[in-house]
Amino acid sequence: MEADILVEYVIKRDGRKVVFDKSKIVTAIEKAMKECGEVDNTLASRIACYIKNLDIETMGIEEIQDIVESKLMASNKKDVA
């Protein structure tokens, strides 16, 4: 049985390939929530975990941003998107 592929790397805007760090996604979402006066202690973490568990080894930062925006728009935190 083959192991699941998880997101391991992110391609930055400048083309660098870096190790995926889901805490960066959580931090960015939490900062956006704070700017909008929103609080949700689990939504940011759930979105980051969803991305980490996608069946793809490498993602571009734009793809990650699109997923974050889509997940926020599907939540009750549309204004954060």
mmCIF file of the N, C-alpha and C atoms, coordinates in Angstrom:
data_MODEL
# 
_entry.id   MODEL 
# 
loop_
_atom_site.group_PDB 
_atom_site.id 
_atom_site.type_symbol 
_atom_site.label_atom_id 
_atom_site.label_alt_id 
_atom_site.label_comp_id 
_atom_site.label_asym_id 
_atom_site.label_entity_id 
_atom_site.label_seq_id 
_atom_site.pdbx_PDB_ins_code 
_atom_site.Cartn_x 
_atom_site.Cartn_y 
_atom_site.Cartn_z 
_atom_site.occupancy 
_atom_site.B_iso_or_equiv 
_atom_site.pdbx_formal_charge 
_atom_site.auth_seq_id 
_atom_site.auth_comp_id 
_atom_site.auth_asym_id 
_atom_site.auth_atom_id 
_atom_site.pdbx_PDB_model_num 
ATOM 1   N N  . MET A 1 1  ? 0.844   -1.187 0.000  1.00 0.00 ? 1  MET A N  1 
ATOM 2   C CA . MET A 1 1  ? 0.000   0.000  0.000  1.00 0.00 ? 1  MET A CA 1 
ATOM 3   C C  . MET A 1 1  ? 0.887   1.247  0.000  1.00 0.00 ? 1  MET A C  1 
ATOM 4   N N  . GLU A 1 2  ? 0.595   2.175  -0.876 1.00 0.00 ? 2  GLU A N  1 
ATOM 5   C CA . GLU A 1 2  ? 1.367   3.403  -0.998 1.00 0.00 ? 2  GLU A CA 1 
ATOM 6   C C  . GLU A 1 2  ? 0.916   4.418  0.053  1.00 0.00 ? 2  GLU A C  1 
ATOM 7   N N  . ALA A 1 3  ? 1.879   5.115  0.644  1.00 0.00 ? 3  ALA A N  1 
ATOM 8   C CA . ALA A 1 3  ? 1.560   6.133  1.652  1.00 0.00 ? 3  ALA A CA 1 
ATOM 9   C C  . ALA A 1 3  ? 0.881   7.318  0.979  1.00 0.00 ? 3  ALA A C  1 
ATOM 10  N N  . ASP A 1 4  ? 0.022   7.983  1.736  1.00 0.00 ? 4  ASP A N  1 
ATOM 11  C CA . ASP A 1 4  ? -0.637  9.182  1.232  1.00 0.00 ? 4  ASP A CA 1 
ATOM 12  C C  . ASP A 1 4  ? 0.391   10.268 0.981  1.00 0.00 ? 4  ASP A C  1 
ATOM 13  N N  . ILE A 1 5  ? 0.175   11.016 -0.076 1.00 0.00 ? 5  ILE A N  1 
ATOM 14  C CA . ILE A 1 5  ? 1.019   12.173 -0.365 1.00 0.00 ? 5  ILE A CA 1 
ATOM 15  C C  . ILE A 1 5  ? 0.395   13.377 0.321  1.00 0.00 ? 5  ILE A C  1 
ATOM 16  N N  . LEU A 1 6  ? 1.187   14.099 1.039  1.00 0.00 ? 6  LEU A N  1 
ATOM 17  C CA . LEU A 1 6  ? 0.732   15.316 1.696  1.00 0.00 ? 6  LEU A CA 1 
ATOM 18  C C  . LEU A 1 6  ? 1.543   16.470 1.146  1.00 0.00 ? 6  LEU A C  1 
ATOM 19  N N  . VAL A 1 7  ? 1.006   17.664 1.291  1.00 0.00 ? 7  VAL A N  1 
ATOM 20  C CA . VAL A 1 7  ? 1.751   18.844 0.843  1.00 0.00 ? 7  VAL A CA 1 
ATOM 21  C C  . VAL A 1 7  ? 3.016   18.960 1.692  1.00 0.00 ? 7  VAL A C  1 
ATOM 22  N N  . GLU A 1 8  ? 4.164   18.947 1.021  1.00 0.00 ? 8  GLU A N  1 
ATOM 23  C CA . GLU A 1 8  ? 5.445   19.056 1.708  1.00 0.00 ? 8  GLU A CA 1 
ATOM 24  C C  . GLU A 1 8  ? 6.178   20.345 1.376  1.00 0.00 ? 8  GLU A C  1 
ATOM 25  N N  . TYR A 1 9  ? 5.900   20.905 0.175  1.00 0.00 ? 9  TYR A N  1 
ATOM 26  C CA . TYR A 1 9  ? 6.644   22.079 -0.271 1.00 0.00 ? 9  TYR A CA 1 
ATOM 27  C C  . TYR A 1 9  ? 5.708   23.140 -0.830 1.00 0.00 ? 9  TYR A C  1 
ATOM 28  N N  . VAL A 1 10 ? 6.170   24.375 -0.741 1.00 0.00 ? 10 VAL A N  1 
ATOM 29  C CA . VAL A 1 10 ? 5.442   25.517 -1.291 1.00 0.00 ? 10 VAL A CA 1 
ATOM 30  C C  . VAL A 1 10 ? 6.390   26.246 -2.237 1.00 0.00 ? 10 VAL A C  1 
ATOM 31  N N  . ILE A 1 11 ? 5.862   26.607 -3.404 1.00 0.00 ? 11 ILE A N  1 
ATOM 32  C CA . ILE A 1 11 ? 6.624   27.424 -4.335 1.00 0.00 ? 11 ILE A CA 1 
ATOM 33  C C  . ILE A 1 11 ? 6.251   28.881 -4.068 1.00 0.00 ? 11 ILE A C  1 
ATOM 34  N N  . LYS A 1 12 ? 7.225   29.650 -3.592 1.00 0.00 ? 12 LYS A N  1 
ATOM 35  C CA . LYS A 1 12 ? 7.004   31.057 -3.260 1.00 0.00 ? 12 LYS A CA 1 
ATOM 36  C C  . LYS A 1 12 ? 6.891   31.885 -4.535 1.00 0.00 ? 12 LYS A C  1 
ATOM 37  N N  . ARG A 1 13 ? 6.447   33.125 -4.396 1.00 0.00 ? 13 ARG A N  1 
ATOM 38  C CA . ARG A 1 13 ? 6.292   34.005 -5.560 1.00 0.00 ? 13 ARG A CA 1 
ATOM 39  C C  . ARG A 1 13 ? 7.600   34.233 -6.311 1.00 0.00 ? 13 ARG A C  1 
ATOM 40  N N  . ASP A 1 14 ? 8.703   34.200 -5.598 1.00 0.00 ? 14 ASP A N  1 
ATOM 41  C CA . ASP A 1 14 ? 9.998   34.414 -6.253 1.00 0.00 ? 14 ASP A CA 1 
ATOM 42  C C  . ASP A 1 14 ? 10.584  33.132 -6.836 1.00 0.00 ? 14 ASP A C  1 
ATOM 43  N N  . GLY A 1 15 ? 9.821   32.033 -6.766 1.00 0.00 ? 15 GLY A N  1 
ATOM 44  C CA . GLY A 1 15 ? 10.246  30.774 -7.359 1.00 0.00 ? 15 GLY A CA 1 
ATOM 45  C C  . GLY A 1 15 ? 10.953  29.823 -6.411 1.00 0.00 ? 15 GLY A C  1 
ATOM 46  N N  . ARG A 1 16 ? 11.264  30.289 -5.206 1.00 0.00 ? 16 ARG A N  1 
ATOM 47  C CA . ARG A 1 16 ? 11.927  29.398 -4.245 1.00 0.00 ? 16 ARG A CA 1 
ATOM 48  C C  . ARG A 1 16 ? 10.980  28.284 -3.803 1.00 0.00 ? 16 ARG A C  1 
ATOM 49  N N  . LYS A 1 17 ? 11.538  27.103 -3.570 1.00 0.00 ? 17 LYS A N  1 
ATOM 50  C CA . LYS A 1 17 ? 10.781  25.966 -3.046 1.00 0.00 ? 17 LYS A CA 1 
ATOM 51  C C  . LYS A 1 17 ? 11.147  25.828 -1.571 1.00 0.00 ? 17 LYS A C  1 
ATOM 52  N N  . VAL A 1 18 ? 10.141  25.976 -0.697 1.00 0.00 ? 18 VAL A N  1 
ATOM 53  C CA . VAL A 1 18 ? 10.383  25.916 0.747  1.00 0.00 ? 18 VAL A CA 1 
ATOM 54  C C  . VAL A 1 18 ? 9.506   24.838 1.364  1.00 0.00 ? 18 VAL A C  1 
ATOM 55  N N  . VAL A 1 19 ? 9.888   24.395 2.536  1.00 0.00 ? 19 VAL A N  1 
ATOM 56  C CA . VAL A 1 19 ? 9.116   23.390 3.255  1.00 0.00 ? 19 VAL A CA 1 
ATOM 57  C C  . VAL A 1 19 ? 7.784   23.984 3.696  1.00 0.00 ? 19 VAL A C  1 
ATOM 58  N N  . PHE A 1 20 ? 6.702   23.229 3.503  1.00 0.00 ? 20 PHE A N  1 
ATOM 59  C CA . PHE A 1 20 ? 5.370   23.667 3.908  1.00 0.00 ? 20 PHE A CA 1 
ATOM 60  C C  . PHE A 1 20 ? 5.336   23.843 5.419  1.00 0.00 ? 20 PHE A C  1 
ATOM 61  N N  . ASP A 1 21 ? 4.763   24.946 5.862  1.00 0.00 ? 21 ASP A N  1 
ATOM 62  C CA . ASP A 1 21 ? 4.635   25.246 7.291  1.00 0.00 ? 21 ASP A CA 1 
ATOM 63  C C  . ASP A 1 21 ? 3.209   25.722 7.529  1.00 0.00 ? 21 ASP A C  1 
ATOM 64  N N  . LYS A 1 22 ? 2.365   24.810 8.032  1.00 0.00 ? 22 LYS A N  1 
ATOM 65  C CA . LYS A 1 22 ? 0.951   25.180 8.177  1.00 0.00 ? 22 LYS A CA 1 
ATOM 66  C C  . LYS A 1 22 ? 0.743   26.292 9.189  1.00 0.00 ? 22 LYS A C  1 
ATOM 67  N N  . SER A 1 23 ? 1.690   26.507 10.100 1.00 0.00 ? 23 SER A N  1 
ATOM 68  C CA . SER A 1 23 ? 1.533   27.585 11.075 1.00 0.00 ? 23 SER A CA 1 
ATOM 69  C C  . SER A 1 23 ? 1.518   28.952 10.383 1.00 0.00 ? 23 SER A C  1 
ATOM 70  N N  . LYS A 1 24 ? 2.175   29.060 9.226  1.00 0.00 ? 24 LYS A N  1 
ATOM 71  C CA . LYS A 1 24 ? 2.155   30.329 8.494  1.00 0.00 ? 24 LYS A CA 1 
ATOM 72  C C  . LYS A 1 24 ? 0.753   30.626 7.966  1.00 0.00 ? 24 LYS A C  1 
ATOM 73  N N  . ILE A 1 25 ? 0.038   29.593 7.549  1.00 0.00 ? 25 ILE A N  1 
ATOM 74  C CA . ILE A 1 25 ? -1.339  29.771 7.079  1.00 0.00 ? 25 ILE A CA 1 
ATOM 75  C C  . ILE A 1 25 ? -2.230  30.173 8.243  1.00 0.00 ? 25 ILE A C  1 
ATOM 76  N N  . VAL A 1 26 ? -2.078  29.475 9.353  1.00 0.00 ? 26 VAL A N  1 
ATOM 77  C CA . VAL A 1 26 ? -2.881  29.784 10.549 1.00 0.00 ? 26 VAL A CA 1 
ATOM 78  C C  . VAL A 1 26 ? -2.637  31.231 10.972 1.00 0.00 ? 26 VAL A C  1 
ATOM 79  N N  . THR A 1 27 ? -1.385  31.644 11.026 1.00 0.00 ? 27 THR A N  1 
ATOM 80  C CA . THR A 1 27 ? -1.047  33.009 11.436 1.00 0.00 ? 27 THR A CA 1 
ATOM 81  C C  . THR A 1 27 ? -1.657  34.043 10.497 1.00 0.00 ? 27 THR A C  1 
ATOM 82  N N  . ALA A 1 28 ? -1.560  33.802 9.192  1.00 0.00 ? 28 ALA A N  1 
ATOM 83  C CA . ALA A 1 28 ? -2.106  34.757 8.217  1.00 0.00 ? 28 ALA A CA 1 
ATOM 84  C C  . ALA A 1 28 ? -3.617  34.878 8.352  1.00 0.00 ? 28 ALA A C  1 
ATOM 85  N N  . ILE A 1 29 ? -4.305  33.754 8.519  1.00 0.00 ? 29 ILE A N  1 
ATOM 86  C CA . ILE A 1 29 ? -5.768  33.789 8.666  1.00 0.00 ? 29 ILE A CA 1 
ATOM 87  C C  . ILE A 1 29 ? -6.151  34.485 9.967  1.00 0.00 ? 29 ILE A C  1 
ATOM 88  N N  . GLU A 1 30 ? -5.449  34.169 11.044 1.00 0.00 ? 30 GLU A N  1 
ATOM 89  C CA . GLU A 1 30 ? -5.763  34.801 12.330 1.00 0.00 ? 30 GLU A CA 1 
ATOM 90  C C  . GLU A 1 30 ? -5.529  36.315 12.281 1.00 0.00 ? 30 GLU A C  1 
ATOM 91  N N  . LYS A 1 31 ? -4.489  36.762 11.577 1.00 0.00 ? 31 LYS A N  1 
ATOM 92  C CA . LYS A 1 31 ? -4.253  38.202 11.429 1.00 0.00 ? 31 LYS A CA 1 
ATOM 93  C C  . LYS A 1 31 ? -5.389  38.858 10.650 1.00 0.00 ? 31 LYS A C  1 
ATOM 94  N N  . ALA A 1 32 ? -5.826  38.189 9.581  1.00 0.00 ? 32 ALA A N  1 
ATOM 95  C CA . ALA A 1 32 ? -6.948  38.728 8.793  1.00 0.00 ? 32 ALA A CA 1 
ATOM 96  C C  . ALA A 1 32 ? -8.208  38.798 9.640  1.00 0.00 ? 32 ALA A C  1 
ATOM 97  N N  . MET A 1 33 ? -8.449  37.780 10.451 1.00 0.00 ? 33 MET A N  1 
ATOM 98  C CA . MET A 1 33 ? -9.622  37.783 11.338 1.00 0.00 ? 33 MET A CA 1 
ATOM 99  C C  . MET A 1 33 ? -9.545  38.943 12.316 1.00 0.00 ? 33 MET A C  1 
ATOM 100 N N  . LYS A 1 34 ? -8.381  39.135 12.894 1.00 0.00 ? 34 LYS A N  1 
ATOM 101 C CA . LYS A 1 34 ? -8.205  40.217 13.864 1.00 0.00 ? 34 LYS A CA 1 
ATOM 102 C C  . LYS A 1 34 ? -8.490  41.569 13.220 1.00 0.00 ? 34 LYS A C  1 
ATOM 103 N N  . GLU A 1 35 ? -7.998  41.765 11.983 1.00 0.00 ? 35 GLU A N  1 
ATOM 104 C CA . GLU A 1 35 ? -8.237  43.011 11.248 1.00 0.00 ? 35 GLU A CA 1 
ATOM 105 C C  . GLU A 1 35 ? -9.729  43.259 11.027 1.00 0.00 ? 35 GLU A C  1 
ATOM 106 N N  . CYS A 1 36 ? -10.492 42.171 10.903 1.00 0.00 ? 36 CYS A N  1 
ATOM 107 C CA . CYS A 1 36 ? -11.937 42.282 10.656 1.00 0.00 ? 36 CYS A CA 1 
ATOM 108 C C  . CYS A 1 36 ? -12.754 42.208 11.936 1.00 0.00 ? 36 CYS A C  1 
ATOM 109 N N  . GLY A 1 37 ? -12.076 42.136 13.078 1.00 0.00 ? 37 GLY A N  1 
ATOM 110 C CA . GLY A 1 37 ? -12.781 42.043 14.345 1.00 0.00 ? 37 GLY A CA 1 
ATOM 111 C C  . GLY A 1 37 ? -13.446 40.689 14.558 1.00 0.00 ? 37 GLY A C  1 
ATOM 112 N N  . GLU A 1 38 ? -12.946 39.674 13.895 1.00 0.00 ? 38 GLU A N  1 
ATOM 113 C CA . GLU A 1 38 ? -13.503 38.326 13.994 1.00 0.00 ? 38 GLU A CA 1 
ATOM 114 C C  . GLU A 1 38 ? -12.635 37.468 14.904 1.00 0.00 ? 38 GLU A C  1 
ATOM 115 N N  . VAL A 1 39 ? -13.254 36.441 15.493 1.00 0.00 ? 39 VAL A N  1 
ATOM 116 C CA . VAL A 1 39 ? -12.526 35.474 16.301 1.00 0.00 ? 39 VAL A CA 1 
ATOM 117 C C  . VAL A 1 39 ? -13.074 34.091 15.980 1.00 0.00 ? 39 VAL A C  1 
ATOM 118 N N  . ASP A 1 40 ? -12.180 33.173 15.673 1.00 0.00 ? 40 ASP A N  1 
ATOM 119 C CA . ASP A 1 40 ? -12.545 31.767 15.498 1.00 0.00 ? 40 ASP A CA 1 
ATOM 120 C C  . ASP A 1 40 ? -11.292 30.971 15.767 1.00 0.00 ? 40 ASP A C  1 
ATOM 121 N N  . ASN A 1 41 ? -11.241 30.334 16.911 1.00 0.00 ? 41 ASN A N  1 
ATOM 122 C CA . ASN A 1 41 ? -10.029 29.649 17.346 1.00 0.00 ? 41 ASN A CA 1 
ATOM 123 C C  . ASN A 1 41 ? -9.721  28.379 16.573 1.00 0.00 ? 41 ASN A C  1 
ATOM 124 N N  . THR A 1 42 ? -10.673 27.870 15.806 1.00 0.00 ? 42 THR A N  1 
ATOM 125 C CA . THR A 1 42 ? -10.426 26.605 15.118 1.00 0.00 ? 42 THR A CA 1 
ATOM 126 C C  . THR A 1 42 ? -10.456 26.699 13.592 1.00 0.00 ? 42 THR A C  1 
ATOM 127 N N  . LEU A 1 43 ? -11.120 27.688 13.041 1.00 0.00 ? 43 LEU A N  1 
ATOM 128 C CA . LEU A 1 43 ? -11.271 27.767 11.588 1.00 0.00 ? 43 LEU A CA 1 
ATOM 129 C C  . LEU A 1 43 ? -9.919  27.846 10.880 1.00 0.00 ? 43 LEU A C  1 
ATOM 130 N N  . ALA A 1 44 ? -9.029  28.685 11.340 1.00 0.00 ? 44 ALA A N  1 
ATOM 131 C CA . ALA A 1 44 ? -7.719  28.833 10.696 1.00 0.00 ? 44 ALA A CA 1 
ATOM 132 C C  . ALA A 1 44 ? -6.967  27.504 10.703 1.00 0.00 ? 44 ALA A C  1 
ATOM 133 N N  . SER A 1 45 ? -6.992  26.824 11.815 1.00 0.00 ? 45 SER A N  1 
ATOM 134 C CA . SER A 1 45 ? -6.315  25.534 11.928 1.00 0.00 ? 45 SER A CA 1 
ATOM 135 C C  . SER A 1 45 ? -6.954  24.482 11.027 1.00 0.00 ? 45 SER A C  1 
ATOM 136 N N  . ARG A 1 46 ? -8.277  24.469 10.946 1.00 0.00 ? 46 ARG A N  1 
ATOM 137 C CA . ARG A 1 46 ? -8.971  23.502 10.075 1.00 0.00 ? 46 ARG A CA 1 
ATOM 138 C C  . ARG A 1 46 ? -8.607  23.732 8.615  1.00 0.00 ? 46 ARG A C  1 
ATOM 139 N N  . ILE A 1 47 ? -8.540  24.987 8.201  1.00 0.00 ? 47 ILE A N  1 
ATOM 140 C CA . ILE A 1 47 ? -8.182  25.302 6.811  1.00 0.00 ? 47 ILE A CA 1 
ATOM 141 C C  . ILE A 1 47 ? -6.742  24.864 6.534  1.00 0.00 ? 47 ILE A C  1 
ATOM 142 N N  . ALA A 1 48 ? -5.825  25.166 7.437  1.00 0.00 ? 48 ALA A N  1 
ATOM 143 C CA . ALA A 1 48 ? -4.421  24.785 7.251  1.00 0.00 ? 48 ALA A CA 1 
ATOM 144 C C  . ALA A 1 48 ? -4.268  23.265 7.196  1.00 0.00 ? 48 ALA A C  1 
ATOM 145 N N  . CYS A 1 49 ? -4.981  22.553 8.039  1.00 0.00 ? 49 CYS A N  1 
ATOM 146 C CA . CYS A 1 49 ? -4.931  21.087 8.024  1.00 0.00 ? 49 CYS A CA 1 
ATOM 147 C C  . CYS A 1 49 ? -5.502  20.535 6.722  1.00 0.00 ? 49 CYS A C  1 
ATOM 148 N N  . TYR A 1 50 ? -6.579  21.141 6.237  1.00 0.00 ? 50 TYR A N  1 
ATOM 149 C CA . TYR A 1 50 ? -7.156  20.717 4.972  1.00 0.00 ? 50 TYR A CA 1 
ATOM 150 C C  . TYR A 1 50 ? -6.110  20.824 3.852  1.00 0.00 ? 50 TYR A C  1 
ATOM 151 N N  . ILE A 1 51 ? -5.416  21.949 3.803  1.00 0.00 ? 51 ILE A N  1 
ATOM 152 C CA . ILE A 1 51 ? -4.404  22.154 2.768  1.00 0.00 ? 51 ILE A CA 1 
ATOM 153 C C  . ILE A 1 51 ? -3.257  21.159 2.939  1.00 0.00 ? 51 ILE A C  1 
ATOM 154 N N  . LYS A 1 52 ? -2.773  20.989 4.149  1.00 0.00 ? 52 LYS A N  1 
ATOM 155 C CA . LYS A 1 52 ? -1.661  20.063 4.412  1.00 0.00 ? 52 LYS A CA 1 
ATOM 156 C C  . LYS A 1 52 ? -1.998  18.652 3.949  1.00 0.00 ? 52 LYS A C  1 
ATOM 157 N N  . ASN A 1 53 ? -3.256  18.256 4.073  1.00 0.00 ? 53 ASN A N  1 
ATOM 158 C CA . ASN A 1 53 ? -3.657  16.887 3.765  1.00 0.00 ? 53 ASN A CA 1 
ATOM 159 C C  . ASN A 1 53 ? -4.081  16.666 2.317  1.00 0.00 ? 53 ASN A C  1 
ATOM 160 N N  . LEU A 1 54 ? -3.927  17.671 1.478  1.00 0.00 ? 54 LEU A N  1 
ATOM 161 C CA . LEU A 1 54 ? -4.242  17.491 0.064  1.00 0.00 ? 54 LEU A CA 1 
ATOM 162 C C  . LEU A 1 54 ? -3.263  16.486 -0.548 1.00 0.00 ? 54 LEU A C  1 
ATOM 163 N N  . ASP A 1 55 ? -3.726  15.754 -1.530 1.00 0.00 ? 55 ASP A N  1 
ATOM 164 C CA . ASP A 1 55 ? -2.932  14.698 -2.155 1.00 0.00 ? 55 ASP A CA 1 
ATOM 165 C C  . ASP A 1 55 ? -2.037  15.279 -3.250 1.00 0.00 ? 55 ASP A C  1 
ATOM 166 N N  . ILE A 1 56 ? -1.129  16.158 -2.827 1.00 0.00 ? 56 ILE A N  1 
ATOM 167 C CA . ILE A 1 56 ? -0.195  16.807 -3.749 1.00 0.00 ? 56 ILE A CA 1 
ATOM 168 C C  . ILE A 1 56 ? 1.062   17.154 -2.947 1.00 0.00 ? 56 ILE A C  1 
ATOM 169 N N  . GLU A 1 57 ? 2.218   16.972 -3.540 1.00 0.00 ? 57 GLU A N  1 
ATOM 170 C CA . GLU A 1 57 ? 3.461   17.187 -2.804 1.00 0.00 ? 57 GLU A CA 1 
ATOM 171 C C  . GLU A 1 57 ? 3.883   18.651 -2.762 1.00 0.00 ? 57 GLU A C  1 
ATOM 172 N N  . THR A 1 58 ? 3.643   19.389 -3.854 1.00 0.00 ? 58 THR A N  1 
ATOM 173 C CA . THR A 1 58 ? 4.102   20.771 -3.956 1.00 0.00 ? 58 THR A CA 1 
ATOM 174 C C  . THR A 1 58 ? 2.966   21.656 -4.445 1.00 0.00 ? 58 THR A C  1 
ATOM 175 N N  . MET A 1 59 ? 2.778   22.810 -3.800 1.00 0.00 ? 59 MET A N  1 
ATOM 176 C CA . MET A 1 59 ? 1.747   23.771 -4.191 1.00 0.00 ? 59 MET A CA 1 
ATOM 177 C C  . MET A 1 59 ? 2.354   25.155 -4.310 1.00 0.00 ? 59 MET A C  1 
ATOM 178 N N  . GLY A 1 60 ? 1.797   25.951 -5.190 1.00 0.00 ? 60 GLY A N  1 
ATOM 179 C CA . GLY A 1 60 ? 2.187   27.342 -5.289 1.00 0.00 ? 60 GLY A CA 1 
ATOM 180 C C  . GLY A 1 60 ? 1.448   28.166 -4.250 1.00 0.00 ? 60 GLY A C  1 
ATOM 181 N N  . ILE A 1 61 ? 2.043   29.261 -3.847 1.00 0.00 ? 61 ILE A N  1 
ATOM 182 C CA . ILE A 1 61 ? 1.428   30.126 -2.843 1.00 0.00 ? 61 ILE A CA 1 
ATOM 183 C C  . ILE A 1 61 ? 0.079   30.658 -3.316 1.00 0.00 ? 61 ILE A C  1 
ATOM 184 N N  . GLU A 1 62 ? -0.052  30.908 -4.618 1.00 0.00 ? 62 GLU A N  1 
ATOM 185 C CA . GLU A 1 62 ? -1.328  31.401 -5.152 1.00 0.00 ? 62 GLU A CA 1 
ATOM 186 C C  . GLU A 1 62 ? -2.427  30.357 -5.004 1.00 0.00 ? 62 GLU A C  1 
ATOM 187 N N  . GLU A 1 63 ? -2.070  29.081 -5.211 1.00 0.00 ? 63 GLU A N  1 
ATOM 188 C CA . GLU A 1 63 ? -3.046  27.999 -5.033 1.00 0.00 ? 63 GLU A CA 1 
ATOM 189 C C  . GLU A 1 63 ? -3.518  27.933 -3.583 1.00 0.00 ? 63 GLU A C  1 
ATOM 190 N N  . ILE A 1 64 ? -2.582  28.094 -2.670 1.00 0.00 ? 64 ILE A N  1 
ATOM 191 C CA . ILE A 1 64 ? -2.922  28.071 -1.247 1.00 0.00 ? 64 ILE A CA 1 
ATOM 192 C C  . ILE A 1 64 ? -3.843  29.241 -0.920 1.00 0.00 ? 64 ILE A C  1 
ATOM 193 N N  . GLN A 1 65 ? -3.516  30.421 -1.427 1.00 0.00 ? 65 GLN A N  1 
ATOM 194 C CA . GLN A 1 65 ? -4.373  31.587 -1.179 1.00 0.00 ? 65 GLN A CA 1 
ATOM 195 C C  . GLN A 1 65 ? -5.775  31.378 -1.733 1.00 0.00 ? 65 GLN A C  1 
ATOM 196 N N  . ASP A 1 66 ? -5.882  30.782 -2.905 1.00 0.00 ? 66 ASP A N  1 
ATOM 197 C CA . ASP A 1 66 ? -7.199  30.514 -3.494 1.00 0.00 ? 66 ASP A CA 1 
ATOM 198 C C  . ASP A 1 66 ? -8.017  29.575 -2.619 1.00 0.00 ? 66 ASP A C  1 
ATOM 199 N N  . ILE A 1 67 ? -7.379  28.545 -2.080 1.00 0.00 ? 67 ILE A N  1 
ATOM 200 C CA . ILE A 1 67 ? -8.080  27.597 -1.210 1.00 0.00 ? 67 ILE A CA 1 
ATOM 201 C C  . ILE A 1 67 ? -8.517  28.284 0.075  1.00 0.00 ? 67 ILE A C  1 
ATOM 202 N N  . VAL A 1 68 ? -7.627  29.064 0.672  1.00 0.00 ? 68 VAL A N  1 
ATOM 203 C CA . VAL A 1 68 ? -7.972  29.782 1.906  1.00 0.00 ? 68 VAL A CA 1 
ATOM 204 C C  . VAL A 1 68 ? -9.177  30.688 1.656  1.00 0.00 ? 68 VAL A C  1 
ATOM 205 N N  . GLU A 1 69 ? -9.134  31.445 0.573  1.00 0.00 ? 69 GLU A N  1 
ATOM 206 C CA . GLU A 1 69 ? -10.242 32.348 0.257  1.00 0.00 ? 69 GLU A CA 1 
ATOM 207 C C  . GLU A 1 69 ? -11.539 31.566 0.046  1.00 0.00 ? 69 GLU A C  1 
ATOM 208 N N  . SER A 1 70 ? -11.465 30.472 -0.676 1.00 0.00 ? 70 SER A N  1 
ATOM 209 C CA . SER A 1 70 ? -12.649 29.647 -0.930 1.00 0.00 ? 70 SER A CA 1 
ATOM 210 C C  . SER A 1 70 ? -13.236 29.092 0.361  1.00 0.00 ? 70 SER A C  1 
ATOM 211 N N  . LYS A 1 71 ? -12.377 28.605 1.244  1.00 0.00 ? 71 LYS A N  1 
ATOM 212 C CA . LYS A 1 71 ? -12.845 28.053 2.529  1.00 0.00 ? 71 LYS A CA 1 
ATOM 213 C C  . LYS A 1 71 ? -13.446 29.153 3.406  1.00 0.00 ? 71 LYS A C  1 
ATOM 214 N N  . LEU A 1 72 ? -12.845 30.334 3.393  1.00 0.00 ? 72 LEU A N  1 
ATOM 215 C CA . LEU A 1 72 ? -13.405 31.437 4.180  1.00 0.00 ? 72 LEU A CA 1 
ATOM 216 C C  . LEU A 1 72 ? -14.759 31.872 3.623  1.00 0.00 ? 72 LEU A C  1 
ATOM 217 N N  . MET A 1 73 ? -14.870 31.912 2.300  1.00 0.00 ? 73 MET A N  1 
ATOM 218 C CA . MET A 1 73 ? -16.146 32.294 1.683  1.00 0.00 ? 73 MET A CA 1 
ATOM 219 C C  . MET A 1 73 ? -17.243 31.261 1.957  1.00 0.00 ? 73 MET A C  1 
ATOM 220 N N  . ALA A 1 74 ? -16.854 30.011 2.153  1.00 0.00 ? 74 ALA A N  1 
ATOM 221 C CA . ALA A 1 74 ? -17.812 28.952 2.450  1.00 0.00 ? 74 ALA A CA 1 
ATOM 222 C C  . ALA A 1 74 ? -18.184 28.920 3.938  1.00 0.00 ? 74 ALA A C  1 
ATOM 223 N N  . SER A 1 75 ? -17.467 29.707 4.737  1.00 0.00 ? 75 SER A N  1 
ATOM 224 C CA . SER A 1 75 ? -17.730 29.754 6.187  1.00 0.00 ? 75 SER A CA 1 
ATOM 225 C C  . SER A 1 75 ? -18.604 30.962 6.503  1.00 0.00 ? 75 SER A C  1 
ATOM 226 N N  . ASN A 1 76 ? -18.775 31.193 7.786  1.00 0.00 ? 76 ASN A N  1 
ATOM 227 C CA . ASN A 1 76 ? -19.509 32.384 8.209  1.00 0.00 ? 76 ASN A CA 1 
ATOM 228 C C  . ASN A 1 76 ? -18.566 33.578 8.405  1.00 0.00 ? 76 ASN A C  1 
ATOM 229 N N  . LYS A 1 77 ? -17.351 33.479 7.868  1.00 0.00 ? 77 LYS A N  1 
ATOM 230 C CA . LYS A 1 77 ? -16.336 34.534 7.984  1.00 0.00 ? 77 LYS A CA 1 
ATOM 231 C C  . LYS A 1 77 ? -16.010 35.131 6.614  1.00 0.00 ? 77 LYS A C  1 
ATOM 232 N N  . LYS A 1 78 ? -17.017 35.358 5.805  1.00 0.00 ? 78 LYS A N  1 
ATOM 233 C CA . LYS A 1 78 ? -16.817 35.859 4.442  1.00 0.00 ? 78 LYS A CA 1 
ATOM 234 C C  . LYS A 1 78 ? -16.035 37.170 4.412  1.00 0.00 ? 78 LYS A C  1 
ATOM 235 N N  . ASP A 1 79 ? -16.272 38.022 5.406  1.00 0.00 ? 79 ASP A N  1 
ATOM 236 C CA . ASP A 1 79 ? -15.600 39.315 5.432  1.00 0.00 ? 79 ASP A CA 1 
ATOM 237 C C  . ASP A 1 79 ? -14.083 39.170 5.627  1.00 0.00 ? 79 ASP A C  1 
ATOM 238 N N  . VAL A 1 80 ? -13.638 38.066 6.172  1.00 0.00 ? 80 VAL A N  1 
ATOM 239 C CA . VAL A 1 80 ? -12.209 37.820 6.356  1.00 0.00 ? 80 VAL A CA 1 
ATOM 240 C C  . VAL A 1 80 ? -11.550 37.511 5.018  1.00 0.00 ? 80 VAL A C  1 
ATOM 241 N N  . ALA A 1 81 ? -12.287 36.862 4.124  1.00 0.00 ? 81 ALA A N  1 
ATOM 242 C CA . ALA A 1 81 ? -11.747 36.506 2.803  1.00 0.00 ? 81 ALA A CA 1 
ATOM 243 C C  . ALA A 1 81 ? -11.404 37.771 2.050  1.00 0.00 ? 81 ALA A C  1 
# 
